[in-house]
Amino acid sequence: MQILQSRLAQIDKNILYLDNGRTPRDGLPADHGWLSPCWWMRARHWTILEFESRGLPPVATPGIPCIPALAESFHGTVVGGRKLLVRISRRTWLLDLLGGRLRFAPAASYRDLPVDPARSDEELSKAYKRPGQAIQITDTSGNALGAIDDVEFATRRSTERNGALHDIPYWFCSFSSDLDPRLFAEFSETDACIVIFDPMEFVRRALPHLNRDAPRARKELFPISISIPIS
């Protein structure tokens, strides 16, 4: 019961954070994932049906403040604006960033952040999705089974050593695509943010220093789809 209540509350909370009025996302089908309003409507509908099947009343929708009005130059990609890099953190660490010091954290350190659950994530395991018609399933007798829906699965960054699997460590520095001042209340010990208006210029300046300090490390720059905690 508690898990189901938490799931609905988290779905409702994410809807309230992501729905800032009419955006270019409104027409996206559900297979586009969390950016699509249809995806959230489907997730909430299934959760409400689960409450009904158990004869339980749904929990009340949590209340969050409306997003403050921002200048158009601070509109990120989620609301149909420009490409931005936004980092919310402690002022002392952000001053280091302004001074040219970029801080990377081990991916495993985000697995369990008890003092900051809004940032916790399983970074060493990545979820993937395949359309049901592209999946072949067989039972123990070799008979083919049709997939009911699209199939989700996960992979871990690991390697085998002496017959056991060990996680492959990597480090990263993450930025948001949008500025949402309400996240100051969600993230612990944050009091400032930095907004980078020219992401590629930032990368151009940072890369030579990364190559100098970690010459044998492989560097990657890529957008990610956030892992919404709805389980």
Z-matrix of the N, CA and C atoms (Angstrom, degrees):
N
C 1 1.452
C 2 1.529 1 110.98
N 3 1.330 2 115.39 1 -45.27
C 4 1.460 3 119.60 2 -179.17
C 5 1.522 4 111.23 3 -63.80
N 6 1.333 5 117.72 4 -39.00
C 7 1.466 6 121.37 5 178.98
C 8 1.523 7 110.21 6 -64.33
N 9 1.347 8 116.60 7 -42.27
C 10 1.459 9 120.72 8 -179.81
C 11 1.526 10 110.86 9 -65.67
N 12 1.321 11 117.72 10 -42.16
C 13 1.459 12 121.37 11 177.35
C 14 1.527 13 111.06 12 -61.76
N 15 1.340 14 115.55 13 -42.01
C 16 1.463 15 119.96 14 -179.99
C 17 1.522 16 110.25 15 -65.03
N 18 1.320 17 116.69 16 -39.18
C 19 1.471 18 120.36 17 179.94
C 20 1.523 19 111.26 18 -61.01
N 21 1.335 20 117.39 19 -48.32
C 22 1.459 21 120.22 20 -178.95
C 23 1.525 22 111.11 21 -65.21
N 24 1.325 23 116.49 22 -41.00
C 25 1.466 24 119.47 23 179.45
C 26 1.519 25 111.46 24 -62.51
N 27 1.332 26 117.05 25 -38.51
C 28 1.460 27 120.93 26 179.84
C 29 1.521 28 111.43 27 -71.37
N 30 1.343 29 116.84 28 -38.15
C 31 1.467 30 119.70 29 176.13
C 32 1.523 31 109.90 30 -61.91
N 33 1.336 32 116.47 31 -49.20
C 34 1.467 33 120.35 32 -179.84
C 35 1.524 34 111.37 33 -59.73
N 36 1.315 35 116.44 34 -40.10
C 37 1.463 36 120.16 35 -178.59
C 38 1.521 37 111.08 36 -65.98
N 39 1.318 38 116.65 37 -42.19
C 40 1.466 39 119.49 38 178.61
C 41 1.517 40 111.33 39 -65.76
N 42 1.349 41 117.12 40 -37.37
C 43 1.462 42 120.03 41 177.15
C 44 1.525 43 109.78 42 -60.98
N 45 1.329 44 116.90 43 -44.87
C 46 1.458 45 120.67 44 -178.61
C 47 1.525 46 111.50 45 -64.43
N 48 1.322 47 117.20 46 -35.45
C 49 1.464 48 120.23 47 179.33
C 50 1.526 49 111.61 48 -72.39
N 51 1.327 50 117.17 49 -38.09
C 52 1.460 51 120.27 50 -173.55
C 53 1.517 52 113.67 51 -87.87
N 54 1.340 53 118.00 52 -22.47
C 55 1.454 54 120.97 53 -176.93
C 56 1.528 55 109.54 54 -91.60
N 57 1.321 56 115.43 55 96.82
C 58 1.461 57 121.22 56 179.90
C 59 1.525 58 111.67 57 -110.43
N 60 1.324 59 116.74 58 32.25
C 61 1.460 60 119.93 59 -177.16
C 62 1.514 61 110.51 60 101.75
N 63 1.310 62 117.25 61 -163.70
C 64 1.457 63 121.44 62 -177.99
C 65 1.530 64 110.44 63 -71.25
N 66 1.329 65 115.07 64 128.56
C 67 1.452 66 121.44 65 179.92
C 68 1.523 67 109.10 66 -137.31
N 69 1.339 68 117.90 67 167.51
C 70 1.471 69 120.55 68 175.84
C 71 1.527 70 113.07 69 -62.65
N 72 1.340 71 118.38 70 -9.91
C 73 1.461 72 121.30 71 -178.92
C 74 1.522 73 112.92 72 -81.41
N 75 1.345 74 117.17 73 -12.03
C 76 1.458 75 119.77 74 -169.85
C 77 1.529 76 113.35 75 -59.11
N 78 1.326 77 118.20 76 -32.08
C 79 1.458 78 121.19 77 -178.01
C 80 1.513 79 114.63 78 -92.81
N 81 1.332 80 118.72 79 4.08
C 82 1.463 81 120.59 80 -177.78
C 83 1.522 82 110.37 81 -72.01
N 84 1.342 83 117.73 82 133.60
C 85 1.468 84 119.83 83 176.46
C 86 1.521 85 111.01 84 -71.74
N 87 1.324 86 115.42 85 167.33
C 88 1.463 87 120.75 86 -174.23
C 89 1.525 88 112.99 87 -63.32
N 90 1.354 89 117.45 88 -26.25
C 91 1.464 90 118.34 89 -177.84
C 92 1.525 91 113.16 90 -72.03
N 93 1.342 92 116.96 91 -1.83
C 94 1.466 93 119.66 92 173.50
C 95 1.524 94 112.11 93 -83.82
N 96 1.323 95 117.17 94 0.75
C 97 1.457 96 119.57 95 175.85
C 98 1.518 97 113.29 96 79.75
N 99 1.329 98 115.41 97 -152.11
C 100 1.463 99 121.51 98 -168.22
C 101 1.528 100 113.88 99 -63.44
N 102 1.324 101 118.99 100 -17.54
C 103 1.461 102 119.85 101 177.56
C 104 1.526 103 112.32 102 -73.32
N 105 1.317 104 117.31 103 -17.44
C 106 1.456 105 121.42 104 -176.36
C 107 1.522 106 111.38 105 -90.35
N 108 1.346 107 118.44 106 127.75
C 109 1.470 108 119.75 107 173.28
C 110 1.528 109 112.03 108 -59.08
N 111 1.348 110 117.55 109 -32.23
C 112 1.467 111 120.74 110 178.98
C 113 1.525 112 111.21 111 -64.49
N 114 1.331 113 117.05 112 -34.74
C 115 1.466 114 120.66 113 177.82
C 116 1.516 115 110.36 114 -61.70
N 117 1.342 116 116.43 115 -43.90
C 118 1.464 117 120.61 116 -179.42
C 119 1.521 118 110.89 117 -69.85
N 120 1.328 119 117.63 118 -38.59
C 121 1.460 120 120.46 119 178.38
C 122 1.525 121 110.26 120 -61.61
N 123 1.327 122 116.62 121 -41.23
C 124 1.459 123 120.45 122 179.44
C 125 1.523 124 110.76 123 -66.48
N 126 1.345 125 117.23 124 -44.80
C 127 1.460 126 120.22 125 179.80
C 128 1.530 127 111.17 126 -61.67
N 129 1.336 128 116.79 127 -40.61
C 130 1.463 129 119.94 128 -179.71
C 131 1.534 130 110.50 129 -70.20
N 132 1.337 131 117.15 130 -39.61
C 133 1.460 132 121.01 131 -179.74
C 134 1.527 133 110.46 132 -61.13
N 135 1.327 134 117.04 133 -45.83
C 136 1.462 135 119.82 134 179.83
C 137 1.527 136 111.16 135 -63.59
N 138 1.321 137 116.69 136 -36.76
C 139 1.457 138 120.06 137 -179.70
C 140 1.526 139 110.98 138 -68.76
N 141 1.337 140 116.98 139 -41.54
C 142 1.467 141 120.28 140 176.62
C 143 1.525 142 110.53 141 -62.25
N 144 1.342 143 117.65 142 -40.19
C 145 1.463 144 120.69 143 176.70
C 146 1.525 145 111.30 144 -61.16
N 147 1.305 146 116.91 145 -35.45
C 148 1.465 147 120.13 146 178.18
C 149 1.530 148 110.39 147 -65.79
N 150 1.332 149 116.46 148 -40.66
C 151 1.469 150 119.21 149 174.77
C 152 1.530 151 110.19 150 -59.10
N 153 1.333 152 116.47 151 -46.74
C 154 1.460 153 120.59 152 -176.90
C 155 1.530 154 111.35 153 -63.65
N 156 1.338 155 116.59 154 -39.49
C 157 1.463 156 119.22 155 -179.18
C 158 1.523 157 111.96 156 -65.71
N 159 1.328 158 116.86 157 -23.98
C 160 1.466 159 121.56 158 179.18
C 161 1.523 160 112.21 159 -96.59
N 162 1.347 161 116.57 160 -1.73
C 163 1.452 162 119.81 161 -179.03
C 164 1.511 163 113.33 162 67.75
N 165 1.338 164 116.53 163 33.30
C 166 1.456 165 121.36 164 -177.13
C 167 1.522 166 110.26 165 -112.87
N 168 1.329 167 118.23 166 146.46
C 169 1.464 168 120.66 167 175.72
C 170 1.528 169 110.28 168 -78.83
N 171 1.345 170 119.34 169 136.15
C 172 1.469 171 120.67 170 177.46
C 173 1.526 172 111.08 171 -63.73
N 174 1.311 173 115.36 172 149.08
C 175 1.460 174 119.89 173 177.46
C 176 1.529 175 109.05 174 -71.94
N 177 1.322 176 115.23 175 155.91
C 178 1.460 177 120.46 176 179.96
C 179 1.524 178 110.62 177 -68.44
N 180 1.331 179 116.30 178 144.92
C 181 1.467 180 120.98 179 177.88
C 182 1.521 181 109.65 180 -66.66
N 183 1.338 182 117.97 181 128.38
C 184 1.467 183 119.06 182 179.42
C 185 1.518 184 111.12 183 -67.59
N 186 1.296 185 116.14 184 149.95
C 187 1.455 186 120.77 185 179.05
C 188 1.517 187 111.80 186 -98.29
N 189 1.325 188 116.88 187 133.40
C 190 1.459 189 121.40 188 173.15
C 191 1.520 190 107.04 189 -131.71
N 192 1.325 191 117.53 190 152.09
C 193 1.468 192 119.42 191 179.85
C 194 1.520 193 111.68 192 -67.75
N 195 1.323 194 116.23 193 154.49
C 196 1.465 195 120.54 194 174.67
C 197 1.521 196 109.23 195 -67.40
N 198 1.323 197 115.82 196 150.51
C 199 1.455 198 118.99 197 -179.86
C 200 1.525 199 109.57 198 -66.83
N 201 1.321 200 118.16 199 134.53
C 202 1.469 201 120.05 200 178.17
C 203 1.525 202 111.19 201 -63.18
N 204 1.307 203 115.77 202 152.22
C 205 1.469 204 119.83 203 177.05
C 206 1.521 205 109.54 204 -67.20
N 207 1.328 206 115.97 205 131.21
C 208 1.454 207 122.22 206 -179.64
C 209 1.519 208 109.76 207 -117.34
N 210 1.314 209 115.85 208 150.03
C 211 1.458 210 120.13 209 173.13
C 212 1.519 211 109.20 210 -60.97
N 213 1.319 212 117.11 211 147.90
C 214 1.463 213 121.20 212 -175.37
C 215 1.524 214 111.99 213 -57.70
N 216 1.307 215 118.16 214 -29.49
C 217 1.464 216 121.11 215 -178.97
C 218 1.528 217 111.89 216 -66.58
N 219 1.348 218 118.07 217 -15.77
C 220 1.459 219 121.85 218 179.64
C 221 1.528 220 111.83 219 -98.24
N 222 1.339 221 118.38 220 6.51
C 223 1.457 222 121.06 221 178.63
C 224 1.525 223 109.32 222 -77.88
N 225 1.333 224 116.33 223 121.79
C 226 1.452 225 121.15 224 -179.64
C 227 1.511 226 112.62 225 -92.25
N 228 1.310 227 116.02 226 -167.17
C 229 1.457 228 121.08 227 -172.01
C 230 1.525 229 112.90 228 -71.04
N 231 1.330 230 118.76 229 -30.88
C 232 1.459 231 120.63 230 -178.31
C 233 1.522 232 111.21 231 -62.31
N 234 1.322 233 117.72 232 -35.25
C 235 1.469 234 121.32 233 -179.52
C 236 1.525 235 111.48 234 -99.93
N 237 1.337 236 117.05 235 16.10
C 238 1.456 237 120.64 236 175.17
C 239 1.508 238 115.47 237 84.32
N 240 1.326 239 117.28 238 19.82
C 241 1.459 240 120.74 239 179.93
C 242 1.516 241 112.68 240 -96.23
N 243 1.311 242 115.39 241 -147.04
C 244 1.459 243 121.75 242 -175.81
C 245 1.524 244 110.96 243 -89.97
N 246 1.340 245 115.96 244 170.45
C 247 1.454 246 121.07 245 175.31
C 248 1.528 247 108.94 246 -78.69
N 249 1.321 248 115.15 247 122.67
C 250 1.455 249 122.19 248 179.79
C 251 1.521 250 109.44 249 -127.91
N 252 1.313 251 115.71 250 162.00
C 253 1.453 252 122.69 251 165.49
C 254 1.525 253 106.42 252 -121.28
N 255 1.329 254 116.33 253 123.47
C 256 1.462 255 121.24 254 -177.10
C 257 1.523 256 108.70 255 -124.74
N 258 1.304 257 115.82 256 132.33
C 259 1.470 258 120.52 257 177.16
C 260 1.522 259 108.85 258 -130.38
N 261 1.322 260 115.85 259 123.03
C 262 1.460 261 123.07 260 176.02
C 263 1.520 262 107.90 261 -105.71
N 264 1.319 263 117.18 262 127.35
C 265 1.452 264 120.00 263 -174.58
C 266 1.522 265 109.85 264 -164.40
N 267 1.316 266 115.23 265 -163.19
C 268 1.460 267 120.64 266 175.36
C 269 1.526 268 109.67 267 -78.87
N 270 1.304 269 114.96 268 146.68
C 271 1.466 270 119.44 269 -177.87
C 272 1.520 271 111.55 270 -60.82
N 273 1.337 272 116.77 271 -39.60
C 274 1.464 273 119.15 272 -177.94
C 275 1.524 274 111.38 273 -62.80
N 276 1.338 275 117.12 274 -39.44
C 277 1.462 276 119.85 275 180.00
C 278 1.525 277 110.34 276 -71.87
N 279 1.320 278 117.16 277 -36.34
C 280 1.463 279 119.61 278 -179.73
C 281 1.528 280 111.13 279 -70.69
N 282 1.309 281 117.12 280 -31.63
C 283 1.467 282 119.42 281 174.42
C 284 1.525 283 109.99 282 -64.60
N 285 1.343 284 116.75 283 -35.56
C 286 1.466 285 119.42 284 174.36
C 287 1.527 286 110.31 285 -62.25
N 288 1.350 287 116.59 286 -40.28
C 289 1.461 288 120.26 287 178.78
C 290 1.517 289 110.79 288 -63.69
N 291 1.320 290 116.87 289 -41.48
C 292 1.464 291 119.85 290 176.64
C 293 1.518 292 111.16 291 -62.60
N 294 1.323 293 115.91 292 -30.67
C 295 1.461 294 120.06 293 178.76
C 296 1.510 295 114.03 294 -83.81
N 297 1.359 296 116.94 295 2.58
C 298 1.453 297 120.06 296 175.96
C 299 1.517 298 115.03 297 100.03
N 300 1.339 299 117.57 298 8.80
C 301 1.466 300 120.53 299 -179.01
C 302 1.524 301 108.87 300 -106.00
N 303 1.322 302 116.92 301 112.96
C 304 1.461 303 123.31 302 -176.98
C 305 1.520 304 108.78 303 -101.31
N 306 1.315 305 116.77 304 125.96
C 307 1.459 306 122.11 305 -173.61
C 308 1.526 307 110.39 306 -99.91
N 309 1.337 308 116.49 307 124.35
C 310 1.459 309 122.61 308 175.58
C 311 1.529 310 108.66 309 -107.94
N 312 1.336 311 116.21 310 146.17
C 313 1.463 312 121.59 311 -179.92
C 314 1.515 313 109.79 312 -121.19
N 315 1.339 314 118.40 313 146.93
C 316 1.470 315 120.13 314 175.43
C 317 1.520 316 110.44 315 -62.10
N 318 1.329 317 116.71 316 138.08
C 319 1.464 318 120.63 317 -179.61
C 320 1.518 319 111.50 318 -58.59
N 321 1.329 320 116.87 319 -36.98
C 322 1.464 321 120.35 320 -178.20
C 323 1.518 322 112.53 321 -64.85
N 324 1.326 323 118.06 322 -21.56
C 325 1.464 324 120.38 323 -177.74
C 326 1.514 325 112.33 324 -70.19
N 327 1.334 326 117.76 325 -15.37
C 328 1.466 327 120.93 326 179.51
C 329 1.525 328 111.93 327 -90.37
N 330 1.329 329 117.43 328 -1.39
C 331 1.461 330 120.57 329 -176.25
C 332 1.526 331 111.17 330 -66.81
N 333 1.303 332 117.61 331 -37.58
C 334 1.459 333 120.91 332 -177.17
C 335 1.518 334 108.69 333 -144.55
N 336 1.324 335 115.38 334 100.40
C 337 1.457 336 121.41 335 177.88
C 338 1.532 337 108.41 336 -116.49
N 339 1.343 338 117.54 337 83.37
C 340 1.465 339 119.75 338 -173.88
C 341 1.515 340 113.78 339 -62.44
N 342 1.328 341 117.39 340 -27.75
C 343 1.467 342 119.21 341 -178.96
C 344 1.518 343 111.51 342 -87.60
N 345 1.329 344 117.54 343 -6.59
C 346 1.464 345 120.50 344 -177.29
C 347 1.527 346 109.40 345 -147.68
N 348 1.335 347 118.03 346 68.91
C 349 1.473 348 119.70 347 -176.25
C 350 1.513 349 113.52 348 -63.68
N 351 1.350 350 118.95 349 -22.06
C 352 1.462 351 120.35 350 179.87
C 353 1.520 352 111.65 351 -66.19
N 354 1.335 353 117.78 352 -23.71
C 355 1.462 354 120.94 353 -179.28
C 356 1.524 355 112.66 354 -100.63
N 357 1.312 356 118.42 355 -12.41
C 358 1.459 357 120.34 356 -175.54
C 359 1.523 358 110.22 357 -66.20
N 360 1.318 359 115.83 358 143.42
C 361 1.457 360 120.58 359 -178.33
C 362 1.519 361 108.40 360 -163.71
N 363 1.323 362 115.59 361 153.69
C 364 1.459 363 121.49 362 175.44
C 365 1.524 364 107.59 363 -91.25
N 366 1.325 365 115.78 364 88.68
C 367 1.460 366 121.01 365 -174.62
C 368 1.525 367 113.13 366 -77.76
N 369 1.321 368 117.39 367 -19.64
C 370 1.459 369 119.94 368 -177.69
C 371 1.525 370 112.39 369 -85.95
N 372 1.316 371 117.29 370 -6.06
C 373 1.450 372 121.58 371 178.05
C 374 1.521 373 108.59 372 -122.86
N 375 1.317 374 117.33 373 125.41
C 376 1.457 375 122.03 374 -176.13
C 377 1.530 376 110.14 375 -116.77
N 378 1.332 377 115.51 376 131.58
C 379 1.461 378 120.89 377 -178.88
C 380 1.525 379 110.63 378 -87.95
N 381 1.314 380 115.69 379 144.69
C 382 1.457 381 122.81 380 177.42
C 383 1.530 382 108.54 381 -132.31
N 384 1.317 383 116.04 382 161.53
C 385 1.456 384 120.86 383 -179.03
C 386 1.517 385 109.44 384 -137.52
N 387 1.346 386 116.16 385 135.17
C 388 1.453 387 121.61 386 177.72
C 389 1.526 388 108.13 387 -125.16
N 390 1.349 389 117.70 388 142.74
C 391 1.466 390 119.31 389 176.83
C 392 1.522 391 110.67 390 -64.00
N 393 1.336 392 115.50 391 142.78
C 394 1.460 393 120.05 392 -176.25
C 395 1.514 394 113.50 393 -56.27
N 396 1.348 395 117.41 394 -36.82
C 397 1.468 396 119.59 395 -177.28
C 398 1.528 397 112.44 396 -69.79
N 399 1.329 398 117.55 397 -13.41
C 400 1.467 399 120.32 398 179.74
C 401 1.529 400 112.10 399 -96.94
N 402 1.341 401 117.36 400 2.00
C 403 1.454 402 121.75 401 -177.89
C 404 1.522 403 110.13 402 -105.83
N 405 1.317 404 117.03 403 133.49
C 406 1.452 405 122.41 404 175.92
C 407 1.524 406 108.79 405 -109.53
N 408 1.330 407 116.72 406 121.84
C 409 1.461 408 122.60 407 -177.78
C 410 1.517 409 108.54 408 -120.79
N 411 1.314 410 117.61 409 133.92
C 412 1.461 411 121.91 410 176.70
C 413 1.523 412 109.29 411 -127.92
N 414 1.350 413 116.31 412 147.66
C 415 1.461 414 119.70 413 176.65
C 416 1.523 415 109.34 414 -87.93
N 417 1.329 416 116.01 415 -174.47
C 418 1.471 417 119.75 416 -176.25
C 419 1.518 418 113.02 417 -66.11
N 420 1.350 419 116.06 418 -17.54
C 421 1.472 420 119.53 419 178.18
C 422 1.523 421 112.54 420 -93.29
N 423 1.325 422 116.81 421 -0.44
C 424 1.451 423 120.66 422 -179.98
C 425 1.502 424 114.65 423 88.60
N 426 1.328 425 117.98 424 5.37
C 427 1.457 426 121.23 425 179.01
C 428 1.531 427 110.35 426 -78.16
N 429 1.339 428 115.43 427 138.49
C 430 1.465 429 120.10 428 -179.49
C 431 1.522 430 110.42 429 -76.61
N 432 1.305 431 115.51 430 138.73
C 433 1.462 432 122.65 431 177.53
C 434 1.517 433 108.78 432 -120.34
N 435 1.307 434 116.82 433 138.42
C 436 1.457 435 120.87 434 177.63
C 437 1.518 436 111.38 435 -84.55
N 438 1.324 437 116.79 436 138.76
C 439 1.465 438 120.59 437 177.80
C 440 1.523 439 109.30 438 -72.41
N 441 1.323 440 117.44 439 134.93
C 442 1.458 441 121.61 440 179.96
C 443 1.523 442 110.82 441 -69.38
N 444 1.326 443 116.88 442 -36.46
C 445 1.461 444 121.49 443 -176.27
C 446 1.523 445 107.78 444 -150.30
N 447 1.324 446 116.25 445 -172.02
C 448 1.454 447 120.08 446 174.12
C 449 1.531 448 109.31 447 -61.43
N 450 1.320 449 115.80 448 153.26
C 451 1.461 450 121.30 449 -174.29
C 452 1.522 451 109.59 450 -112.11
N 453 1.332 452 115.84 451 130.13
C 454 1.451 453 121.82 452 176.23
C 455 1.522 454 109.17 453 -108.67
N 456 1.312 455 116.77 454 140.01
C 457 1.454 456 121.16 455 176.73
C 458 1.520 457 108.23 456 -148.91
N 459 1.302 458 115.63 457 169.06
C 460 1.467 459 120.04 458 -175.63
C 461 1.519 460 109.83 459 -132.47
N 462 1.309 461 116.36 460 150.57
C 463 1.449 462 122.69 461 173.96
C 464 1.518 463 109.12 462 -124.18
N 465 1.314 464 116.17 463 152.35
C 466 1.462 465 121.11 464 178.43
C 467 1.515 466 109.65 465 -114.63
N 468 1.317 467 115.12 466 146.48
C 469 1.463 468 120.54 467 174.35
C 470 1.528 469 107.12 468 -82.57
N 471 1.334 470 116.29 469 97.04
C 472 1.458 471 120.01 470 -176.77
C 473 1.516 472 110.01 471 -145.90
N 474 1.321 473 115.45 472 163.10
C 475 1.456 474 121.71 473 178.75
C 476 1.518 475 108.44 474 -140.06
N 477 1.321 476 117.05 475 156.47
C 478 1.461 477 121.23 476 -178.55
C 479 1.520 478 110.46 477 -94.25
N 480 1.316 479 115.18 478 130.69
C 481 1.469 480 121.58 479 174.13
C 482 1.519 481 108.23 480 -137.98
N 483 1.329 482 116.22 481 120.36
C 484 1.463 483 122.22 482 178.43
C 485 1.527 484 111.92 483 55.67
N 486 1.337 485 115.74 484 41.47
C 487 1.448 486 120.13 485 175.39
C 488 1.510 487 115.83 486 79.19
N 489 1.333 488 117.78 487 8.41
C 490 1.467 489 121.26 488 179.56
C 491 1.524 490 109.18 489 -129.95
N 492 1.339 491 116.10 490 150.89
C 493 1.456 492 121.36 491 178.35
C 494 1.525 493 110.13 492 -89.22
N 495 1.328 494 114.96 493 134.14
C 496 1.459 495 121.85 494 178.57
C 497 1.525 496 108.67 495 -126.93
N 498 1.317 497 116.06 496 136.11
C 499 1.457 498 120.20 497 178.56
C 500 1.520 499 110.73 498 -62.36
N 501 1.346 500 115.66 499 140.81
C 502 1.460 501 121.22 500 175.85
C 503 1.523 502 108.10 501 -87.65
N 504 1.308 503 117.64 502 116.33
C 505 1.470 504 118.80 503 -177.17
C 506 1.526 505 111.40 504 -73.34
N 507 1.304 506 115.44 505 143.68
C 508 1.452 507 120.60 506 170.50
C 509 1.521 508 107.92 507 -150.66
N 510 1.315 509 115.37 508 162.15
C 511 1.461 510 121.34 509 -175.42
C 512 1.532 511 108.53 510 -123.15
N 513 1.301 512 115.75 511 149.04
C 514 1.454 513 117.83 512 -179.67
C 515 1.526 514 110.51 513 -150.70
N 516 1.309 515 113.76 514 162.74
C 517 1.463 516 123.10 515 174.83
C 518 1.522 517 106.13 516 -130.96
N 519 1.319 518 117.52 517 118.23
C 520 1.461 519 120.72 518 -172.62
C 521 1.524 520 111.35 519 -109.57
N 522 1.324 521 114.40 520 147.81
C 523 1.454 522 122.81 521 177.54
C 524 1.525 523 108.04 522 -130.65
N 525 1.307 524 116.11 523 153.63
C 526 1.460 525 121.39 524 174.64
C 527 1.519 526 109.18 525 -89.87
N 528 1.348 527 115.03 526 158.45
C 529 1.465 528 120.34 527 176.71
C 530 1.527 529 111.89 528 -88.24
N 531 1.336 530 117.66 529 -9.75
C 532 1.465 531 121.71 530 -175.59
C 533 1.522 532 110.44 531 -140.65
N 534 1.314 533 115.17 532 153.65
C 535 1.453 534 121.99 533 176.37
C 536 1.525 535 108.99 534 -99.03
N 537 1.316 536 116.51 535 118.50
C 538 1.460 537 121.99 536 176.59
C 539 1.525 538 107.41 537 -127.10
N 540 1.335 539 118.12 538 101.28
C 541 1.471 540 120.62 539 -176.69
C 542 1.523 541 113.93 540 -59.33
N 543 1.339 542 117.92 541 -19.31
C 544 1.462 543 120.14 542 179.82
C 545 1.527 544 111.95 543 -67.04
N 546 1.334 545 117.27 544 -18.80
C 547 1.457 546 120.04 545 -179.24
C 548 1.520 547 112.80 546 -70.17
N 549 1.328 548 117.41 547 -15.32
C 550 1.464 549 118.90 548 175.70
C 551 1.529 550 110.14 549 -60.82
N 552 1.324 551 117.04 550 -33.66
C 553 1.460 552 120.87 551 179.14
C 554 1.528 553 111.88 552 -78.00
N 555 1.335 554 117.27 553 -24.57
C 556 1.460 555 121.34 554 -178.47
C 557 1.522 556 111.98 555 -83.38
N 558 1.338 557 117.05 556 -37.88
C 559 1.456 558 121.27 557 -177.89
C 560 1.523 559 109.16 558 -90.56
N 561 1.305 560 116.13 559 134.33
C 562 1.462 561 119.58 560 -178.89
C 563 1.528 562 111.22 561 -77.85
N 564 1.317 563 114.84 562 147.51
C 565 1.465 564 123.09 563 173.00
C 566 1.525 565 112.30 564 56.23
N 567 1.325 566 117.86 565 39.76
C 568 1.457 567 121.47 566 175.58
C 569 1.516 568 109.19 567 -114.17
N 570 1.323 569 115.89 568 138.84
C 571 1.462 570 119.33 569 -178.22
C 572 1.526 571 112.36 570 -143.19
N 573 1.342 572 117.25 571 8.53
C 574 1.470 573 118.88 572 -178.32
C 575 1.534 574 109.12 573 -159.86
N 576 1.315 575 115.64 574 168.20
C 577 1.467 576 120.11 575 176.05
C 578 1.528 577 108.73 576 -148.18
N 579 1.318 578 114.36 577 160.24
C 580 1.465 579 122.44 578 173.84
C 581 1.519 580 107.88 579 -124.53
N 582 1.316 581 116.38 580 133.94
C 583 1.462 582 121.76 581 176.13
C 584 1.528 583 108.01 582 -115.92
N 585 1.331 584 116.19 583 122.19
C 586 1.461 585 122.39 584 179.41
C 587 1.525 586 107.40 585 -103.43
N 588 1.315 587 116.82 586 117.29
C 589 1.461 588 121.51 587 -173.88
C 590 1.528 589 113.07 588 -89.11
N 591 1.323 590 117.41 589 -13.62
C 592 1.473 591 120.95 590 178.21
C 593 1.524 592 108.18 591 -128.35
N 594 1.341 593 117.65 592 82.68
C 595 1.464 594 120.66 593 -174.93
C 596 1.523 595 113.83 594 -57.53
N 597 1.328 596 118.64 595 -40.76
C 598 1.462 597 119.86 596 -175.92
C 599 1.523 598 111.12 597 -70.37
N 600 1.321 599 118.21 598 -32.18
C 601 1.464 600 120.16 599 175.33
C 602 1.530 601 109.85 600 -67.51
N 603 1.325 602 116.30 601 -37.70
C 604 1.465 603 120.49 602 176.29
C 605 1.528 604 110.37 603 -60.71
N 606 1.347 605 116.61 604 -45.02
C 607 1.459 606 120.65 605 179.11
C 608 1.527 607 110.35 606 -64.40
N 609 1.325 608 116.65 607 -41.20
C 610 1.472 609 120.44 608 -178.79
C 611 1.517 610 110.95 609 -60.02
N 612 1.322 611 116.78 610 -38.71
C 613 1.458 612 120.08 611 -179.02
C 614 1.527 613 112.32 612 -77.42
N 615 1.343 614 116.38 613 -33.69
C 616 1.463 615 119.65 614 -174.86
C 617 1.524 616 112.81 615 -80.13
N 618 1.337 617 117.68 616 -32.73
C 619 1.459 618 120.73 617 -172.03
C 620 1.525 619 114.02 618 -59.63
N 621 1.327 620 121.05 619 -43.75
C 622 1.462 621 118.94 620 178.92
C 623 1.526 622 113.34 621 -58.43
N 624 1.336 623 116.83 622 -35.58
C 625 1.462 624 120.06 623 179.19
C 626 1.527 625 111.06 624 -71.42
N 627 1.348 626 117.28 625 -37.02
C 628 1.456 627 120.09 626 176.31
C 629 1.522 628 110.81 627 -65.03
N 630 1.325 629 116.79 628 -41.71
C 631 1.459 630 120.47 629 179.06
C 632 1.524 631 111.65 630 -64.93
N 633 1.318 632 116.23 631 -33.13
C 634 1.461 633 119.80 632 179.24
C 635 1.529 634 111.48 633 -71.94
N 636 1.357 635 116.95 634 -43.25
C 637 1.459 636 120.48 635 -174.90
C 638 1.527 637 112.77 636 -83.88
N 639 1.331 638 118.23 637 -24.38
C 640 1.468 639 121.42 638 179.39
C 641 1.524 640 107.98 639 -136.76
N 642 1.335 641 117.73 640 69.86
C 643 1.471 642 120.54 641 -172.10
C 644 1.519 643 114.04 642 -65.42
N 645 1.337 644 119.16 643 -27.08
C 646 1.463 645 120.50 644 -176.01
C 647 1.531 646 112.57 645 -99.13
N 648 1.311 647 116.81 646 -2.32
C 649 1.466 648 120.15 647 -179.69
C 650 1.527 649 110.10 648 -82.89
N 651 1.315 650 115.92 649 144.86
C 652 1.465 651 120.88 650 175.52
C 653 1.530 652 109.00 651 -85.78
N 654 1.326 653 115.85 652 130.20
C 655 1.465 654 120.41 653 -178.66
C 656 1.519 655 109.53 654 -108.26
N 657 1.319 656 115.66 655 139.79
C 658 1.456 657 121.18 656 178.18
C 659 1.526 658 109.24 657 -137.15
N 660 1.314 659 114.81 658 142.41
C 661 1.460 660 121.85 659 174.86
C 662 1.522 661 106.85 660 -124.87
N 663 1.316 662 117.14 661 117.39
C 664 1.461 663 118.48 662 -177.53
C 665 1.524 664 110.10 663 -154.91
N 666 1.349 665 115.67 664 148.64
C 667 1.464 666 119.47 665 174.64
C 668 1.517 667 109.95 666 -77.64
N 669 1.306 668 116.62 667 150.33
C 670 1.463 669 120.57 668 179.04
C 671 1.523 670 108.68 669 -125.32
N 672 1.337 671 115.15 670 154.73
C 673 1.458 672 121.28 671 170.12
C 674 1.523 673 106.56 672 -93.81
N 675 1.310 674 117.53 673 123.87
C 676 1.428 675 120.81 674 -173.41
C 677 1.517 676 110.45 675 -66.58
N 678 1.316 677 115.25 676 150.49
C 679 1.454 678 121.02 677 178.56
C 680 1.519 679 108.37 678 -90.87
N 681 1.318 680 115.98 679 105.67
C 682 1.456 681 120.52 680 -178.48
C 683 1.519 682 109.45 681 -80.02
N 684 1.341 683 119.28 682 124.93
C 685 1.462 684 120.75 683 -177.48
C 686 1.519 685 111.40 684 -77.65
N 687 1.348 686 117.81 685 90.75
C 688 1.458 687 120.06 686 -178.57
C 689 1.517 688 112.52 687 -121.84
N 690 1.315 689 117.80 688 12.61
C 691 1.464 690 119.04 689 179.83
C 692 1.516 691 110.57 690 -89.23
